[in-house]
Amino acid sequence: MDILAANPAGLRLYAGVEDWPSRHRNLACYVFLHPVRPHSSATKTFHHPDVGDLTLGYQSMLLEGTPGQRLSAYHAQPGSPDHDAMVLLDLTAPTRARHPASERL
């Protein structure tokens, strides 16, 4: 999703991206970070049996060409108890769950 080359008009279709350093021009980042794109953000509280309650921020958007599907990304503020809980969940996950199937073959 990196923008490797574009004519001036094509680049300006993505308002504001022309101001980004060329090495940072990425459409995935643009979708999540640029305010002109429709997406929702809020917080969601989880009640987890191992780490207790944690509240994560999230951004969500519909995926073009995939009716009814949505992409959501959850995040926690670094250094917060919620972030510590996420790190603990990651560190205590079974090894198999931490590696994609392709790495297990």
N, CA, C and O atoms as a GROMACS GRO file, in nm:
protein
  420
    1MET      N    1   0.081  -0.119   0.000
    1MET     CA    2   0.000   0.000   0.000
    1MET      C    3   0.086   0.127   0.000
    1MET      O    4   0.034   0.238   0.010
    2ASP      N    5   0.218   0.110  -0.012
    2ASP     CA    6   0.304   0.226  -0.024
    2ASP      C    7   0.280   0.292  -0.159
    2ASP      O    8   0.263   0.225  -0.260
    3ILE      N    9   0.279   0.424  -0.159
    3ILE     CA   10   0.269   0.498  -0.284
    3ILE      C   11   0.411   0.514  -0.337
    3ILE      O   12   0.489   0.592  -0.284
    4LEU      N   13   0.442   0.440  -0.441
    4LEU     CA   14   0.577   0.442  -0.496
    4LEU      C   15   0.596   0.553  -0.598
    4LEU      O   16   0.704   0.610  -0.609
    5ALA      N   17   0.490   0.584  -0.674
    5ALA     CA   18   0.496   0.689  -0.775
    5ALA      C   19   0.354   0.735  -0.803
    5ALA      O   20   0.259   0.657  -0.795
    6ALA      N   21   0.341   0.861  -0.835
    6ALA     CA   22   0.210   0.916  -0.868
    6ALA      C   23   0.229   1.046  -0.944
    6ALA      O   24   0.325   1.120  -0.920
    7ASN      N   25   0.137   1.074  -1.036
    7ASN     CA   26   0.140   1.206  -1.098
    7ASN      C   27   0.079   1.305  -1.000
    7ASN      O   28   0.010   1.263  -0.907
    8PRO      N   29   0.102   1.434  -1.017
    8PRO     CA   30   0.054   1.532  -0.920
    8PRO      C   31  -0.097   1.525  -0.894
    8PRO      O   32  -0.140   1.532  -0.778
    9ALA      N   33  -0.176   1.510  -0.999
    9ALA     CA   34  -0.322   1.504  -0.978
    9ALA      C   35  -0.362   1.378  -0.903
    9ALA      O   36  -0.448   1.382  -0.815
   10GLY      N   37  -0.298   1.266  -0.936
   10GLY     CA   38  -0.327   1.141  -0.866
   10GLY      C   39  -0.293   1.149  -0.719
   10GLY      O   40  -0.368   1.100  -0.635
   11LEU      N   41  -0.180   1.209  -0.688
   11LEU     CA   42  -0.140   1.224  -0.549
   11LEU      C   43  -0.236   1.315  -0.473
   11LEU      O   44  -0.266   1.291  -0.356
   12ARG      N   45  -0.283   1.419  -0.540
   12ARG     CA   46  -0.372   1.513  -0.473
   12ARG      C   47  -0.512   1.456  -0.450
   12ARG      O   48  -0.590   1.514  -0.375
   13LEU      N   49  -0.544   1.342  -0.514
   13LEU     CA   50  -0.672   1.277  -0.485
   13LEU      C   51  -0.682   1.241  -0.337
   13LEU      O   52  -0.791   1.243  -0.279
   14TYR      N   53  -0.569   1.210  -0.277
   14TYR     CA   54  -0.563   1.178  -0.134
   14TYR      C   55  -0.520   1.304  -0.060
   14TYR      O   56  -0.403   1.322  -0.027
   15ALA      N   57  -0.617   1.389  -0.035
   15ALA     CA   58  -0.592   1.521   0.022
   15ALA      C   59  -0.499   1.515   0.143
   15ALA      O   60  -0.525   1.443   0.239
   16GLY      N   61  -0.392   1.592   0.137
   16GLY     CA   62  -0.298   1.602   0.247
   16GLY      C   63  -0.179   1.508   0.237
   16GLY      O   64  -0.075   1.534   0.297
   17VAL      N   65  -0.193   1.397   0.162
   17VAL     CA   66  -0.083   1.301   0.156
   17VAL      C   67   0.038   1.359   0.084
   17VAL      O   68   0.151   1.314   0.106
   18GLU      N   69   0.016   1.460  -0.002
   18GLU     CA   70   0.129   1.521  -0.070
   18GLU      C   71   0.221   1.594   0.027
   18GLU      O   72   0.337   1.621  -0.006
   19ASP      N   73   0.172   1.626   0.147
   19ASP     CA   74   0.252   1.691   0.249
   19ASP      C   75   0.334   1.590   0.331
   19ASP      O   76   0.423   1.630   0.406
   20TRP      N   77   0.306   1.462   0.318
   20TRP     CA   78   0.379   1.360   0.392
   20TRP      C   79   0.513   1.336   0.324
   20TRP      O   80   0.522   1.344   0.202
   21PRO      N   81   0.618   1.307   0.400
   21PRO     CA   82   0.745   1.269   0.337
   21PRO      C   83   0.721   1.148   0.247
   21PRO      O   84   0.642   1.059   0.282
   22SER      N   85   0.786   1.143   0.133
   22SER     CA   86   0.759   1.037   0.034
   22SER      C   87   0.774   0.897   0.093
   22SER      O   88   0.700   0.807   0.055
   23ARG      N   89   0.868   0.877   0.183
   23ARG     CA   90   0.888   0.742   0.239
   23ARG      C   91   0.775   0.701   0.334
   23ARG      O   92   0.766   0.584   0.371
   24HIS      N   93   0.688   0.795   0.374
   24HIS     CA   94   0.577   0.766   0.464
   24HIS      C   95   0.442   0.763   0.393
   24HIS      O   96   0.338   0.746   0.457
   25ARG      N   97   0.442   0.779   0.263
   25ARG     CA   98   0.316   0.782   0.188
   25ARG      C   99   0.264   0.639   0.172
   25ARG      O  100   0.317   0.561   0.092
   26ASN      N  101   0.162   0.606   0.248
   26ASN     CA  102   0.107   0.473   0.252
   26ASN      C  103  -0.045   0.484   0.264
   26ASN      O  104  -0.096   0.555   0.350
   27LEU      N  105  -0.116   0.414   0.176
   27LEU     CA  106  -0.261   0.426   0.175
   27LEU      C  107  -0.328   0.364   0.297
   27LEU      O  108  -0.434   0.410   0.339
   28ALA      N  109  -0.268   0.260   0.354
   28ALA     CA  110  -0.325   0.202   0.476
   28ALA      C  111  -0.320   0.305   0.589
   28ALA      O  112  -0.417   0.322   0.663
   29CYS      N  113  -0.206   0.373   0.603
   29CYS     CA  114  -0.196   0.478   0.705
   29CYS      C  115  -0.294   0.590   0.677
   29CYS      O  116  -0.357   0.643   0.768
   30TYR      N  117  -0.308   0.626   0.552
   30TYR     CA  118  -0.399   0.733   0.513
   30TYR      C  119  -0.542   0.699   0.554
   30TYR      O  120  -0.613   0.783   0.608
   31VAL      N  121  -0.582   0.575   0.528
   31VAL     CA  122  -0.719   0.535   0.561
   31VAL      C  123  -0.746   0.550   0.709
   31VAL      O  124  -0.854   0.597   0.749
   32PHE      N  125  -0.649   0.511   0.794
   32PHE     CA  126  -0.670   0.519   0.937
   32PHE      C  127  -0.646   0.658   0.996
   32PHE      O  128  -0.710   0.695   1.094
   33LEU      N  129  -0.556   0.734   0.938
   33LEU     CA  130  -0.514   0.858   1.001
   33LEU      C  131  -0.577   0.984   0.945
   33LEU      O  132  -0.581   1.086   1.014
   34HIS      N  133  -0.625   0.980   0.823
   34HIS     CA  134  -0.672   1.104   0.762
   34HIS      C  135  -0.817   1.130   0.797
   34HIS      O  136  -0.901   1.042   0.782
   35PRO      N  137  -0.850   1.252   0.845
   35PRO     CA  138  -0.986   1.284   0.892
   35PRO      C  139  -1.092   1.289   0.780
   35PRO      O  140  -1.211   1.286   0.810
   36VAL      N  141  -1.052   1.295   0.655
   36VAL     CA  142  -1.158   1.300   0.552
   36VAL      C  143  -1.220   1.164   0.522
   36VAL      O  144  -1.323   1.157   0.456
   37ARG      N  145  -1.155   1.050   0.573
   37ARG     CA  146  -1.204   0.915   0.548
   37ARG      C  147  -1.310   0.876   0.650
   37ARG      O  148  -1.294   0.904   0.769
   38PRO      N  149  -1.418   0.811   0.605
   38PRO     CA  150  -1.522   0.769   0.701
   38PRO      C  151  -1.475   0.648   0.783
   38PRO      O  152  -1.447   0.542   0.728
   39HIS      N  153  -1.468   0.665   0.911
   39HIS     CA  154  -1.437   0.556   1.002
   39HIS      C  155  -1.489   0.594   1.139
   39HIS      O  156  -1.518   0.711   1.165
   40SER      N  157  -1.501   0.498   1.224
   40SER     CA  158  -1.548   0.529   1.358
   40SER      C  159  -1.439   0.496   1.458
   40SER      O  160  -1.354   0.409   1.434
   41SER      N  161  -1.442   0.565   1.567
   41SER     CA  162  -1.348   0.535   1.674
   41SER      C  163  -1.420   0.556   1.806
   41SER      O  164  -1.510   0.639   1.818
   42ALA      N  165  -1.378   0.479   1.902
   42ALA     CA  166  -1.439   0.487   2.035
   42ALA      C  167  -1.353   0.402   2.128
   42ALA      O  168  -1.237   0.372   2.098
   43THR      N  169  -1.410   0.363   2.240
   43THR     CA  170  -1.342   0.271   2.330
   43THR      C  171  -1.436   0.154   2.358
   43THR      O  172  -1.558   0.164   2.345
   44LYS      N  173  -1.374   0.044   2.395
   44LYS     CA  174  -1.451  -0.076   2.429
   44LYS      C  175  -1.386  -0.137   2.552
   44LYS      O  176  -1.264  -0.150   2.559
   45THR      N  177  -1.468  -0.175   2.648
   45THR     CA  178  -1.418  -0.238   2.770
   45THR      C  179  -1.436  -0.389   2.760
   45THR      O  180  -1.543  -0.438   2.725
   46PHE      N  181  -1.329  -0.460   2.791
   46PHE     CA  182  -1.330  -0.605   2.791
   46PHE      C  183  -1.319  -0.653   2.936
   46PHE      O  184  -1.251  -0.591   3.017
   47HIS      N  185  -1.385  -0.762   2.966
   47HIS     CA  186  -1.377  -0.825   3.098
   47HIS      C  187  -1.307  -0.959   3.076
   47HIS      O  188  -1.370  -1.058   3.039
   48HIS      N  189  -1.175  -0.962   3.099
   48HIS     CA  190  -1.095  -1.080   3.070
   48HIS      C  191  -1.065  -1.157   3.198
   48HIS      O  192  -1.027  -1.097   3.298
   49PRO      N  193  -1.082  -1.291   3.196
   49PRO     CA  194  -1.061  -1.368   3.319
   49PRO      C  195  -0.917  -1.369   3.370
   49PRO      O  196  -0.894  -1.391   3.489
   50ASP      N  197  -0.819  -1.346   3.282
   50ASP     CA  198  -0.679  -1.350   3.326
   50ASP      C  199  -0.622  -1.215   3.366
   50ASP      O  200  -0.536  -1.209   3.455
   51VAL      N  201  -0.666  -1.107   3.304
   51VAL     CA  202  -0.608  -0.976   3.333
   51VAL      C  203  -0.709  -0.875   3.385
   51VAL      O  204  -0.674  -0.761   3.413
   52GLY      N  205  -0.833  -0.917   3.399
   52GLY     CA  206  -0.936  -0.828   3.453
   52GLY      C  207  -0.991  -0.735   3.345
   52GLY      O  208  -0.985  -0.765   3.226
   53ASP      N  209  -1.046  -0.623   3.389
   53ASP     CA  210  -1.106  -0.527   3.297
   53ASP      C  211  -0.999  -0.444   3.228
   53ASP      O  212  -0.902  -0.401   3.291
   54LEU      N  213  -1.017  -0.423   3.100
   54LEU     CA  214  -0.929  -0.332   3.027
   54LEU      C  215  -1.011  -0.260   2.923
   54LEU      O  216  -1.102  -0.316   2.862
   55THR      N  217  -0.978  -0.134   2.903
   55THR     CA  218  -1.048  -0.050   2.806
   55THR      C  219  -0.950  -0.014   2.695
   55THR      O  220  -0.844   0.042   2.720
   56LEU      N  221  -0.989  -0.048   2.574
   56LEU     CA  222  -0.905  -0.023   2.458
   56LEU      C  223  -0.973   0.074   2.364
   56LEU      O  224  -1.095   0.071   2.347
   57GLY      N  225  -0.894   0.159   2.303
   57GLY     CA  226  -0.945   0.243   2.196
   57GLY      C  227  -0.950   0.160   2.069
   57GLY      O  228  -0.876   0.063   2.054
   58TYR      N  229  -1.036   0.199   1.977
   58TYR     CA  230  -1.037   0.128   1.849
   58TYR      C  231  -1.080   0.222   1.738
   58TYR      O  232  -1.145   0.324   1.760
   59GLN      N  233  -1.040   0.182   1.618
   59GLN     CA  234  -1.087   0.246   1.496
   59GLN      C  235  -1.142   0.135   1.410
   59GLN      O  236  -1.087   0.025   1.405
   60SER      N  237  -1.250   0.165   1.341
   60SER     CA  238  -1.316   0.064   1.261
   60SER      C  239  -1.361   0.126   1.131
   60SER      O  240  -1.400   0.243   1.127
   61MET      N  241  -1.356   0.048   1.025
   61MET     CA  242  -1.403   0.098   0.896
   61MET      C  243  -1.455  -0.017   0.813
   61MET      O  244  -1.414  -0.132   0.830
   62LEU      N  245  -1.546   0.015   0.723
   62LEU     CA  246  -1.598  -0.084   0.630
   62LEU      C  247  -1.493  -0.113   0.525
   62LEU      O  248  -1.416  -0.025   0.487
   63LEU      N  249  -1.490  -0.236   0.479
   63LEU     CA  250  -1.396  -0.275   0.375
   63LEU      C  251  -1.467  -0.270   0.241
   63LEU      O  252  -1.568  -0.337   0.220
   64GLU      N  253  -1.414  -0.192   0.152
   64GLU     CA  254  -1.474  -0.175   0.021
   64GLU      C  255  -1.479  -0.309  -0.053
   64GLU      O  256  -1.381  -0.384  -0.054
   65GLY      N  257  -1.593  -0.338  -0.114
   65GLY     CA  258  -1.608  -0.460  -0.192
   65GLY      C  259  -1.631  -0.585  -0.110
   65GLY      O  260  -1.631  -0.695  -0.164
   66THR      N  261  -1.652  -0.570   0.021
   66THR     CA  262  -1.679  -0.684   0.108
   66THR      C  263  -1.801  -0.653   0.193
   66THR      O  264  -1.787  -0.614   0.309
   67PRO      N  265  -1.919  -0.669   0.137
   67PRO     CA  266  -2.041  -0.632   0.208
   67PRO      C  267  -2.048  -0.694   0.348
   67PRO      O  268  -2.031  -0.814   0.365
   68GLY      N  269  -2.074  -0.610   0.445
   68GLY     CA  270  -2.091  -0.655   0.582
   68GLY      C  271  -1.962  -0.680   0.658
   68GLY      O  272  -1.967  -0.718   0.775
   69GLN      N  273  -1.847  -0.661   0.595
   69GLN     CA  274  -1.721  -0.682   0.666
   69GLN      C  275  -1.661  -0.549   0.710
   69GLN      O  276  -1.674  -0.448   0.642
   70ARG      N  277  -1.597  -0.552   0.823
   70ARG     CA  278  -1.538  -0.433   0.884
   70ARG      C  279  -1.400  -0.468   0.937
   70ARG      O  280  -1.380  -0.579   0.987
   71LEU      N  281  -1.307  -0.376   0.926
   71LEU     CA  282  -1.173  -0.392   0.981
   71LEU      C  283  -1.164  -0.306   1.106
   71LEU      O  284  -1.193  -0.186   1.102
   72SER      N  285  -1.124  -0.366   1.217
   72SER     CA  286  -1.110  -0.293   1.342
   72SER      C  287  -0.969  -0.312   1.396
   72SER      O  288  -0.914  -0.421   1.390
   73ALA      N  289  -0.913  -0.205   1.449
   73ALA     CA  290  -0.781  -0.210   1.511
   73ALA      C  291  -0.794  -0.157   1.653
   73ALA      O  292  -0.842  -0.045   1.674
   74TYR      N  293  -0.752  -0.237   1.750
   74TYR     CA  294  -0.758  -0.197   1.891
   74TYR      C  295  -0.620  -0.148   1.935
   74TYR      O  296  -0.518  -0.193   1.885
   75HIS      N  297  -0.620  -0.054   2.030
   75HIS     CA  298  -0.493   0.000   2.080
   75HIS      C  299  -0.508   0.044   2.224
   75HIS      O  300  -0.617   0.077   2.271
   76ALA      N  301  -0.395   0.044   2.293
   76ALA     CA  302  -0.389   0.091   2.431
   76ALA      C  303  -0.276   0.192   2.441
   76ALA      O  304  -0.174   0.179   2.372
   77GLN      N  305  -0.292   0.290   2.524
   77GLN     CA  306  -0.190   0.392   2.545
   77GLN      C  307  -0.067   0.328   2.609
   77GLN      O  308  -0.077   0.269   2.716
   78PRO      N  309   0.051   0.338   2.545
   78PRO     CA  310   0.172   0.281   2.604
   78PRO      C  311   0.194   0.332   2.747
   78PRO      O  312   0.176   0.450   2.776
   79GLY      N  313   0.232   0.240   2.835
   79GLY     CA  314   0.256   0.275   2.975
   79GLY      C  315   0.131   0.272   3.062
   79GLY      O  316   0.140   0.288   3.184
   80SER      N  317   0.016   0.250   3.001
   80SER     CA  318  -0.109   0.246   3.079
   80SER      C  319  -0.132   0.104   3.131
   80SER      O  320  -0.074   0.009   3.079
   81PRO      N  321  -0.217   0.090   3.234
   81PRO     CA  322  -0.251  -0.044   3.282
   81PRO      C  323  -0.315  -0.130   3.171
   81PRO      O  324  -0.294  -0.252   3.167
   82ASP      N  325  -0.391  -0.068   3.082
   82ASP     CA  326  -0.451  -0.142   2.972
   82ASP      C  327  -0.345  -0.197   2.878
   82ASP      O  328  -0.354  -0.310   2.831
   83HIS      N  329  -0.242  -0.116   2.851
   83HIS     CA  330  -0.131  -0.160   2.766
   83HIS      C  331  -0.057  -0.274   2.834
   83HIS      O  332  -0.022  -0.373   2.770
   84ASP      N  333  -0.032  -0.261   2.963
   84ASP     CA  334   0.036  -0.367   3.038
   84ASP      C  335  -0.043  -0.498   3.031
   84ASP      O  336   0.014  -0.606   3.018
   85ALA      N  337  -0.176  -0.487   3.041
   85ALA     CA  338  -0.261  -0.605   3.032
   85ALA      C  339  -0.250  -0.670   2.894
   85ALA      O  340  -0.247  -0.793   2.884
   86MET      N  341  -0.246  -0.589   2.789
   86MET     CA  342  -0.232  -0.644   2.653
   86MET      C  343  -0.097  -0.713   2.636
   86MET      O  344  -0.088  -0.819   2.574
   87VAL      N  345   0.008  -0.653   2.690
   87VAL     CA  346   0.141  -0.714   2.682
   87VAL      C  347   0.140  -0.847   2.757
   87VAL      O  348   0.196  -0.946   2.709
   88LEU      N  349   0.077  -0.850   2.873
   88LEU     CA  350   0.069  -0.974   2.951
   88LEU      C  351  -0.007  -1.081   2.873
   88LEU      O  352   0.034  -1.197   2.871
   89LEU      N  353  -0.117  -1.043   2.810
   89LEU     CA  354  -0.191  -1.140   2.729
   89LEU      C  355  -0.106  -1.194   2.615
   89LEU      O  356  -0.110  -1.313   2.584
   90ASP      N  357  -0.029  -1.107   2.553
   90ASP     CA  358   0.058  -1.150   2.444
   90ASP      C  359   0.167  -1.244   2.494
   90ASP      O  360   0.196  -1.346   2.431
   91LEU      N  361   0.229  -1.209   2.606
   91LEU     CA  362   0.339  -1.290   2.659
   91LEU      C  363   0.293  -1.425   2.712
   91LEU      O  364   0.370  -1.521   2.712
   92THR      N  365   0.169  -1.434   2.757
   92THR     CA  366   0.121  -1.560   2.815
   92THR      C  367   0.040  -1.643   2.716
   92THR      O  368  -0.011  -1.749   2.752
   93ALA      N  369   0.029  -1.596   2.592
   93ALA     CA  370  -0.042  -1.673   2.489
   93ALA      C  371   0.038  -1.799   2.456
   93ALA      O  372   0.161  -1.796   2.459
   94PRO      N  373  -0.031  -1.908   2.426
   94PRO     CA  374   0.043  -2.028   2.383
   94PRO      C  375   0.131  -1.994   2.264
   94PRO      O  376   0.092  -1.915   2.179
   95THR      N  377   0.248  -2.053   2.257
   95THR     CA  378   0.343  -2.024   2.149
   95THR      C  379   0.278  -2.039   2.013
   95THR      O  380   0.302  -1.957   1.925
   96ARG      N  381   0.200  -2.140   1.993
   96ARG     CA  382   0.134  -2.163   1.864
   96ARG      C  383   0.047  -2.045   1.823
   96ARG      O  384   0.041  -2.012   1.704
   97ALA      N  385  -0.020  -1.982   1.917
   97ALA     CA  386  -0.109  -1.870   1.885
   97ALA      C  387  -0.031  -1.744   1.846
   97ALA      O  388  -0.087  -1.656   1.782
   98ARG      N  389   0.096  -1.734   1.883
   98ARG     CA  390   0.174  -1.615   1.855
   98ARG      C  391   0.240  -1.618   1.718
   98ARG      O  392   0.298  -1.517   1.677
   99HIS      N  393   0.234  -1.729   1.647
   99HIS     CA  394   0.302  -1.739   1.519
   99HIS      C  395   0.202  -1.775   1.410
   99HIS      O  396   0.119  -1.864   1.429
  100PRO      N  397   0.210  -1.706   1.296
  100PRO     CA  398   0.120  -1.739   1.186
  100PRO      C  399   0.140  -1.884   1.141
  100PRO      O  400   0.246  -1.943   1.161
  101ALA      N  401   0.036  -1.940   1.082
  101ALA     CA  402   0.040  -2.079   1.037
  101ALA      C  403   0.159  -2.106   0.945
  101ALA      O  404   0.217  -2.214   0.949
  102SER      N  405   0.195  -2.008   0.862
  102SER     CA  406   0.305  -2.029   0.770
  102SER      C  407   0.438  -2.049   0.842
  102SER      O  408   0.527  -2.115   0.788
  103GLU      N  409   0.453  -1.994   0.962
  103GLU     CA  410   0.576  -2.011   1.036
  103GLU      C  411   0.582  -2.148   1.106
  103GLU      O  412   0.690  -2.194   1.144
  104ARG      N  413   0.468  -2.212   1.120
  104ARG     CA  414   0.464  -2.342   1.188
  104ARG      C  415   0.491  -2.457   1.092
  104ARG      O  416   0.516  -2.569   1.137
  105LEU      N  417   0.486  -2.433   0.962
  105LEU     CA  418   0.504  -2.541   0.864
  105LEU      C  419   0.647  -2.582   0.851
  105LEU      O  420   0.679  -2.671   0.772
   0.00000   0.00000   0.00000
